[in-house]
Amino acid sequence: MGGPLQTLRTFMTPFQLDDASIFLTGGTGSFGKAFVRHVVQTAKPRRMVIFSRDELKQFEMAQEFPESKYPFLRYFIGDVRDVDRVRRAMEGTDTVIHAAALKQVPAAEYNPFECIKTNIIGAQNIIEACLDAGVKRVVALSTDKAAAPVNLYGATKLCSDKLFIAANNIRGSRDIRFSVVRYGNVMGSRGSVIPFFLGRRDHDSLPITDASMTRFNISLDGGVSLVMWALNHAEGGEIFVPKIPSYRVTDVATAVAPDAKQEIIGIRPGEKIHEEMITASDSPNTVDLGSYFAILPPGDPGAIDRYCDRAGAKLVPAGFSYDSGTNEDFLSVDDIRNLIRQHVDPDFAVDRQ
């Protein structure tokens, strides 16, 4: 049975969501809602299942995207831990976007096996259901914390990435492609630093874990665009990484509340000063696609060369790494303010510049 890069198909394969049957896990989360919004504005799928375990969030989402207006939408309550429910909900599906995860770092440290059951066992449940349901394309969402992980959440997402990539090895004669997208902090997502600072902007001080801390930044729309790009271009086995800017956490605090004191409180357990998306150990298998990188499965160098020929890509230099601290592209304080107005709060303003 050939590996992911030994049975690759034509790289530039057009893919349309029109008339597709889509299964979206974590469908009521920040990404899920943004992806649904993109779909209802740009495509006419045959069916789209919004799969999540929170009935209140499904009720609230159905107010924004009612089935009466979008008759292809279906709201399914279920948990990726429950493989029987996943299999039943996935019947007739050809496209799967896996966005469900437990992702709060402190909660994962305190409740490790709960995180494992959702992020690892849940990932395997999705893979097995996809293989049985005749799915054509699968894109799983990852995180920068999966690269050289130092916390349990990152470790579970690394395991999930490995499962999805290795699933290409067991697809047999099935016409199915598994790929992963990995990106940094999503601007304005629940639990992220910008909404936290915005909620405290009237306080005298803002807590900063470390003065030198940096993070990658991507908008929800950018995350959706990356998933769509993967649906169109994945051959199976890639971890796609976008080229995105970084920010300094101190600059975010200054952008949100320039008069507030920045109180250094120390890093939390499982937290890095800088986040990585590609480690130096990945460099022998990483190619530059222009706007994106792709980490390819290790193995046959000839297969990687052929991938580069088809995709118009090139191998990155030996020892290359991609982290938020050494990134060449950094957001300024004014950039951050403009992005907050664009993606988080249109009425955002500061008294002092």
N, C-alpha and C positions, 0 to 999 in steps of 0.2 A: 504494500500500500504506500503510495507516494506521500512525501511530506508536503507542507503548504506551498513551498516554492518549486516543487517538482511537477506540479500539474496546473500551472498558472494559465489563466485565460487571457484574452486580449485586455490590455490595461484600460484603455479608454472605452469602457462599456456604458452606453447611455442608460440611465435608470430614471423612471418616472414614478411618482407616487399616484398619478392618475390610475384608477382602477386597481390599485394595490390593496391588499388586506394587511393592515398594520397592527402589530401588537406592541404596546408601549407599557413597560413596567415602570413603577414609580411615576405614573402618569399625572398625579396631582401635585408633584413637587415643582420647584422653580423651573427646572429644565423642561419637565413634562408639559407644563402650561405653555411655555414659550414654543415648544415643538408643535403642540396642537394649534396654537395661534398661527404659526407658519403654515401648517398644512391646510387649515380652513381658508387661509387667504390666497394660497397658491395652487392648490390641487383639489382633485375630486376623487378621493380613494373610494373603493368599493365598500370598505369597512375599516373602522379604526377602534380597537379595544383599548380603553384607558383602564389599566389594571393597577389597583393599589388597595391597601388594607384600611384606609381611613374613610369611613362613610361620610363624616362631616365634610371633609375636603372634597369628596366626590359630589356631594350635594351642592356645595358652594361653587364648584367648577361647572356644574351643570346649569347654574344660573347664567354664567358667562357664555357657555357653549351648549345651549339646549339642543336636545335631540330633535325637537320640532323644527329648528332652523338648520341643523346639520344632521340629517337622518342617517348618515353613515357612522356616527359616533355611538359607541356602546360603553357604558360604565360598569365595569366588573369589579366587585369587591373580592379580594384574594390576597394571598401572601406568597411570595416566591419560595418560602420554606415548604409550602404545601404542593408537592409535585403533582398530585392528582388534580387539584384545582387548576394549576398551570396548564396541564395537558388539555383539560376540558376547555379552558378559555382560549387556548391557542389553536383550536381546530380550524382548519381552512385558512391559516395565516401564511403569507409568503415573505413578510418583512418584519423583523423584530428589532426594537430598540430597547436595550436593557439599561434603565437608569435607576432602578431601585437599589437602595443601599442604606445601611446605618453609617453615618459619616461624621458624627460628633466625636472628636478625639477624646475628650475627657470621659464621655459616657462609654466609649468603647474600652478605655482602660479600666473602668470600674465594672463593666459588664462584658467581659471578653467573649464568652461563649455565645452570648446573644448576637454579637457582631459577627462571629464566625458563622453562625447558623444562617444569617441573612446574606452576608457578602460572599461566602465561599460555597456553602451547601446550596444556597439559593441560586448561585451562578451555575452550578452543576445541574440543578433541576431545569433551568432554562435551556441549557445545552442539550440535555437528553430529550426534552420536549420538542425542541427545534428539529432534531434529527428524526424524530418520529412523525412530525407534522408536515414534512415536506417543505419546510421554510427554505427560501432562496438566499436571503441576505440577513446577517445578524451583525449589529454594531453594539458593542458594550461600552459604557462610559467608565473611564478610569479617573485617576487623579495624580497630580504631581507627587503626592505623598506615597505613591506606590514605587517610586524610584529610590532605591537604597533606604527602605523604610526604617524609622526609629520608633514608630508607635504601632499599636495593634491595628488601627484602622488602615494605615498604609500597608501593613503586612497582609491583611485580608484582601485588599484590592490588588496587591501583587499576585497573590494566589489566584484571584479571579482572572486577572489578565492571562496568567499562564494556562488556566483551564480553557479560556476561550481560544487562545492561539493554538493550543494542542488539539482542540476539537477538530481542526482541519485535518489532523492525521487519521481520524476515525470516520470521516464522512463517506468513505468508500466511493460508490458510483453516484452518490447524491449530488445534485447541482446546488450546493450550499457553500457560502463563504462566511467565515467568522473573522471579524476584525475588531480592533479596540481603538478608541480615541482617548487620549490623555491630555488634560489641560489643567491650568492653574485655578486660582480663586476666581469665582464668578462674581462680578460686580453686583452688589445688591442682593445676593442670595441670602436666604434665611441663615442666621448664625454667623455671617461673615462680618469682617471688621467695620466696613462702612456703615451698614445699618446700626451696628452697636455704637459707633461714635456719634452718628446722627441722633440717636436716642439720648445721648449724654451731653449734647453740645451746649446745653444751658448750665452744666456743672462748672465748677471752678477748675477742675482738672480732668484729664483723660488718662487712663492707665495704659502704659506702654510696656510690653514685656521686655524688650531689649531695643536700645537706641539704634542699633545697626540692622535690625530685622528688615528683610525684603520679602516680597511675594510677587508671583506672576499675576497678571490681571487679564481677564477676558470677560466680555459681555455675554449675556444670555444669547443674544442674536449670534454672536461669534461662535458659541458652543453649538447652536443649531446648524450654522453654516458648515462647521467641521463635520458634524454627523452626516449632513447631506453630501458633502464631498466624499466621505468614506463610502456611503451607499453607492455613489457613482463610480468610484475608482478602486475600491478594495478588490484585490484578487484573492484574499484569504491569507491570514497570518500576520498582517501588519499591525503595529501599534503606531497610530498617527499622532504626531505632536505638532501643534501650531506654533508659528513664530509670533509671539505676543510680547507686549511690554511688561516691565516690572515697575513696582513702586516701593518706596521706602515707607514703612508704617508711620514714621514720624511726619512724613510729608502728607499722609492721609489725615493725621490729627491736625496739622496746620491748615490744611484745606478746609476741614470741617469746622474747626473752632480755633481760630488763630490766637485768641486771647487766653485760651485755657492753658494751664500748666500741664506739662507732659510728665507724669509721674512714672518712673521706671519701677516695675514690680517684679521683674525676673521672669524668665521663660517658664512655661508650664510643662509638666511631664509629657514626654512624647512630642515636643515641639522643636523644630529646627530654626536656626537663625535665617538660613536661606533655603528655599525649596529647589529641588532638582526635578527635571523631567527626563533628561537623558544623562546617564552616568558614563564615565570614561570606559567602563567595562562593556557598555553597549556600542561603543564607537565602531568596532569591526563589522557590525551588522546594521549600521544606521546610514540611511541615504538622505540626501537633500533633494526635495521635490520642488523647491522654489518657495512657496508660502508655507510649506509644511516639511517636517521631517517624517521619516518612517523607520521605525525599528523593525527589522525583519528577523524571522526565526534564524537562529544560528545553524550552521551546517555547511552545505555545499557552496563554496565561494563562487563557483560557476553559475549557480542559480541566481545569486545576488547580482552578478554581472549582467545576466540576461534580463533581470528585472530592471536594472538601470537603463539598459538599451531600450526596452519597451517604454519605460516611463519617462525617459529623458532626464533621469536622475543621476546623481554622482555620489560616491561614497564620501562621508565626512572624513577629515584628517584623523590619523591615529591619535588616540587619547582625547578626542573631542568630548566635551561635556556641555550640558545646557542647564544652567541654574540661574535663579533670580538675582543672585548677587553679582555675577560677572556678565549678565546680559548687557548687550550693547544698547538696548532701547529702554530708557527709563522715562516714566511719566513725571512731568513737573507738577507743582502745586496747582497751577492754573489748568493744566491738562486734567487733573483729578477733579477739580471743581466742574469743568465742562462736562466730563463724563458722568458725574453725579446728576447734573441737570438733565443729561440726555437719557440716562438709563435707570435712575433711581427716583429722583424727586425733581420734576420740572420747575418747581417753585423755589428750589434751593438757592439761598443767597447768604452772604456773610456781610457783617457790618464793616469789617476792616479788611483791606487787601494787603 
